């Protein structure tokens, strides 16, 4: 009985103090809605298909590692290949 009175008093104090609790809201800019005016090569495209579609890259990186990963740099994006196939393409950004 005494235990239930203490418990109910404790719960009442928590509820009474709840309106005094607050939290700051931090809003970050939404960077997921960026749009680009160019197309990126898709995963699984062959090197030949990328070259036919986007032309010669500005730079061709050497193969590194096992499996061999290479990269082609274009003006707006960089393409990463595993063997002869695209595994990822990223937009190039400039650092200020």
Order of alpha helices (4+ residues) and beta strands (2+ residues): alpha-alpha-beta-beta-beta-beta
